[in-house]
Amino acid sequence: MWRRAGSICLHLSRIAGRRVRRPPQPPAPTATCSTSAFASSSFHHNLGTFLDSIRVPPSRSLSNQAGGDGSIGGECWSCGAKGAFLSCGSCRSVQPVDPAVDYFRIFGLDRGYDVKDTNLEGKYKDWQKKLHPDLVHSKSEKERDFAAGQSALVIEAYRTLSKPLPRALYLLQLEGIHVDEEKTINDPELLMEMMEIREAVSEAGDSETLKKIQSQMKRKLETWSKAFQEAFDKRDFDGAVEATQRMRYYERAMEETVKKL
């Protein structure tokens, strides 16, 4: 099975060249950590309403349309050609947004946590060349609206699949499992570890120290990323959810070191 990541107090002590002071141990019943959502981008802020409308509810089935090659899809609203997916291969008209499209299908990927396609960014750029609103400015208002929606959908899909944590959360969502990102965790050990990390980052005096701390956090994140995949593959969804919660903390810790570098 998979194991919990242990404390890194001694490692951080060596990195910072000092003894890390432990804050007073809080009483176990009340020691909680907030799993607040990771920082939203300006894209999410500006298109929040639209993105809320395209998120797949846990009980909703996904479209069977296929990705990239357009071999499977709907009927083009403009020319009637079969197999139109996001845009029509025959007349190049942008198609209406299908909120139930599987993000993996957009990029022609098999659904799974281990994304082996190294050309995800290239496929994303290819779609944007076809869908970006600036490229259809001469089209009808209806098609411009379609392009804005499809472009936002592809951006959201790329942002979701290109990083381990959002990809993990999306896979759970496809299984009908909603992870409450505001839920607190009763784990005094994790709380103590996060306090030690923040203290070490705050008192780090040079970039080399920060990079070493960042490296520690990266290894922790990778450990829990592997734990997620193992649990998810076994359909141990409780274990998978717990792994995403830990991943979030270490991802946030890495972000704190980046801010100070």
Salt bridges, closest charged atoms under 4 A:
ASP52 OD1 - ARG55 NE 3.78
GLU75 OE1 - LYS82 NZ 2.76
ASP102 OD2 - ARG111 NH2 2.75
ASP117 OD2 - LYS123 NZ 2.56
GLU121 OE2 - LYS125 NZ 3.41
ASP134 OD2 - HIS132 ND1 3.69
GLU156 OE1 - HIS44 NE2 2.82
GLU156 OE2 - ARG55 NH1 3.12
GLU175 OE1 - ARG235 NH2 2.90
GLU181 OE2 - ARG248 NH2 3.73
ASP187 OD2 - ARG4 NH2 2.42
ASP187 OD2 - ARG246 NH2 2.40
GLU193 OE2 - LYS220 NZ 3.32
GLU196 OE2 - ARG22 NH1 2.79
GLU199 OE2 - ARG21 NH2 3.27
GLU203 OE1 - ARG18 NE 3.28
GLU203 OE2 - ARG21 NH2 3.37
GLU208 OE2 - LYS212 NZ 3.58
GLU230 OE2 - LYS234 NZ 3.31
GLU242 OE2 - ARG4 NH1 3.03
GLU242 OE2 - ARG246 NH2 3.82
GLU255 OE1 - ARG252 NE 3.66
GLU256 OE2 - LYS259 NZ 3.58
